[in-house]
Amino acid sequence: MAPSPDGFTDWKWKVATLLRPWRSEFWLYYPCEADAGHQMVKVCERSGYDFAVLHFRICHECRHGLIAKIRVIGEWTRQGYATRMVKRAIRGCETYSWSTTNRSEDGELFFPTLQAALGTAFTRRERVCEHIKARRRGHARPRMERSPTSRQRAMERRSAA
C-alpha cells in the first residue's frame, strides 16, 4: 500500500476513503497560504498513490500564474488529467497572464493544444515575481474536491433544471 498523501495521516486518509466508497480517484487541492505562492493539485488512487500532480504558482497582485510542473504517470496518461488539473489551477484566474517553465517534448505539444481549448495563452517564462519569491514553499492543508468532470456534470444538471 502506498503512503497517505501529504497532509493526511494514514488514519485520516483511511477515513476519507471509507466515507467515499464510490470514488476510484481523489482530487486534492493544496492552496497557498497568502495572496501569492505555491499551490498544488494531486489526483490519487484509493491507496493514496498520486498518479497525477500539478505544481503551480499564482500572484493575485501581479495577476500572473505559472505552471511549474505537470506529471501524469503510466496508464493514466492521455486521459485528460493534465488538462483537468490545469483547468482547476486557472479557475477564478482565467484573465491572468499564464506561463510555463521549460517544456518537455510532450509539453511542446500539450500547451498549444491546451491554449486552443481554453483560450488562455501559456507563454514560456523562467522567473516568478518578487511576491512569489518572498513566500515560503509550504502549502496549506489539502482540501478534497470533486473531480472537475463531476463538478461540471452537477453544474449542467442545475442549469437544466
Stockholm file with secondary structure:
# STOCKHOLM 1.0

chainA/1-161         MAPSPDGFTDWKWKVATLLRPWRSEFWLYYPCEADAGHQMVKVCERSGYDFAVLHFRICHECRHGLIAKIRVIGEWTRQGYATRMVKRAIRGCETYSWSTTNRSEDGELFFPTLQAALGTAFTRRERVCEHIKARRRGHARPRMERSPTSRQRAMERRSAA
#=GR chainA/1-161 SS CCCCCTTCCHHHHHHHHHTCTTCSEEEEEECCSSSEEEEEEEEEETTSCEEEEEEEEEETTTTEEEEEEEEECGGGTTSSHHHHHHHHHHTTCTTSEEEESSCCHHHHHHHHHHHHHHCCCEEECCCCCHHHHHSCSCCCCCEEECCHHHHHHHHHHHHHC
#=GC SS_cons         CCCCCTTCCHHHHHHHHHTCTTCSEEEEEECCSSSEEEEEEEEEETTSCEEEEEEEEEETTTTEEEEEEEEECGGGTTSSHHHHHHHHHHTTCTTSEEEESSCCHHHHHHHHHHHHHHCCCEEECCCCCHHHHHSCSCCCCCEEECCHHHHHHHHHHHHHC
//
